């Protein structure tokens, strides 16, 4: 200790020498020497205080009467609440730099202000003002994550400042509401620090409860809400938040807490008005806010079906049957639709919902549900009557190209070679999930649901377009995602029954007319009668709609032009063919062909069959290639290009000669030659010519030798050499 004192005296006596040296030293060395001097001074003060305490101890030993007084003073001093020490004032150079930072920030020069702040932090990283200003700079620049980090660091520098923690947590919660869920942990940490700094701060408690609820910490959220509610018993917002947390937890004890909180608040609300205006009380007005004719009540049924059921039960219990019936009628459609959504194979729900729709004059939707029920029953019961492959063999012979493939097979021609069984097609007897709008809701709610559905489909269509652009740019790994999204959109279009004749729409649902309206011993009781009754009421009118053009807006369906819908259909069909899913590809092409929207457009039909031919080529399906080629020869009889298309398709698909030179092909080409000859004879313009002009898409062209050469090649491959040479 004496050594320390001597060094201090020497340093004091040599002050002049230090001043001489300081004149040549830099500021950092001078600052270091000042710190050493302050440290030596603190050591001297500590030693002097220690010596005085030893003197006081000796004095108390000699005067024991003063001990009690000293102890009382010490005890009383312990009870004094002492907070954190006041932060030390920044040095002069720090203050100067902070002033320059403020000037740059106010003038909008955020880059200069940021550089100055970083310089301050380099000198002293514990400067609270530097971090707060840095957070403000980041917020102005839109760097919310960095701003939050700077605010958290500033809050850590003053851990006992609850207001700082709450400000930081509030900013984090605002980011979470904008979609940045990752900052919820930061918000919860800040609120917890605020509670630790000031346990009685209700704002911090509420914030921690809300952050805990959003992260799924329901027990902690309920505990915090209960703490606040004990001090703010009649705050309805806190009661509601507590109830939400209790319902999400699903624990019976927690639910009772919410019920008790509501009971306390309602009791207070009833007794708060001493004048007793009972017409304004909750138990007289609550049903007015749940009017069954309002769309808001119908929306509440989706989220709280048990609430509507409880209201109906209570009204029934007190004898208000008509009002109870109004509430009961809100439930069946929602519940049955939800049951079908959960279990797409549910037959009972479809039958009961069809009966409800029949009573409500929604016969079309009722008939669709009955059709689906028949299809599901057929899918469940076919195994008892047919072998597993029997139905596929029968249906595939007549499903995709009606009248063409069956004709070829019936004449004993070589059938299409067998390929390995693929995944079940889209419409293989099992009902496909589809959008089911509610029918028994107010008009405004139905329109609102339709707008929401249109917005959702527009969003999904934009996703499909973006994926397609990325695939075209070379990202082929996105093809499965694109096909999934495109398949959903195609299914949405096909599920809109106004776009298809009734029989085609039933085929999409999984059954045909002769299946739906025929009674069966395997059907449920009453289903056959229901189907027959519905078919008599609306079946004939729907069957007459096949040739009627559907009145559609020019902008297409769901805000998407019909041309883009067709492009989506064809792209999806070709993608299915490339994935070796031939049956589904043909179904998509057939769906586009059968649609009322596309059937009356020659350009649309031409594109559909070109895509159909492309699918057949990719699948090496010679039968389908011949069928598509015959379509072109039929609709463009006077155009040589259609016959070139027939020859090209037969060549590209590597088909055997039996498809090229078969008897039906020879007869068909010969008829075409005779028709062309008749069109060039000026003396024979009869009924045949009128039929030709009606079927031809354009004016007759001058026929070249393509058709004759084609017929000659067909005869040559069939070993009819004499007839081939005569051609």
Buried (B, 14 or more C-beta within 10 A) or exposed (E): EEEEEEEBEEBEEEEEEBEEEBEEEEEEEBEEBEEEBEEBEEBBEEEEEEEEEEEEEEEBEEEEEEEEEEEEEEEEEEEEEEEEEEEEEBEEEBEEBBEBBBEBBEEEEBEBBBEBBEBBBEBEEEBBBBBBBBBBBBBEEEBBEBBBBBBBBBBBBBEEBBBBBBBBBBBBBBBBEEEBEEBBEBBBBBBBBBBEBBEEBBBBBBBBBBBBBBBEBBEBBBBBBBBBBEEEEEBBEBBBBBBBBBBBBEBEEBBEBBEEBBEBBBEEBEEEEEEEEEEEBEEEEEBEEBEBEBBEBBBBBEEEBEEBBEBBEEBBEEEBEEBBEBBBBBBBBBBBBEBBEEEEEBBEBBBBBBBBBBEBEBBBBBBBBBBBBBBBBBBBEBEEEEEEEEBBEEBBBEBBBEEBBEEBBEEEBBEBEEEEEEEEBBBBBBBBEBEBEBBBBBEEBBEBBEEEBBEEBEEBBEBBBEBBEBBEEEEEEBBEBBBEBBBEBBBBBBBBBEBBBBBBBBBBBBBBBEBBBEEEEEBEEEBBEBBBBBBEBBBEEBEEBBEEEEEEEEEBBBEBEBBBBBBBBBBBBBBBBBBEBBBBBBBBBBBBBBBBBBBEBEEBBBBBBBBBBBBBBBBBBBBBBBBBBBBBBEBBBBBBEBBBBBBBBBEBBEBEEBBBBBEBBBEBBEEBBEBBEBBEEEEEEEEEBEEBEEEBEEEBEEBEEBBBEBBBBBBBEBEBEEBBEEB
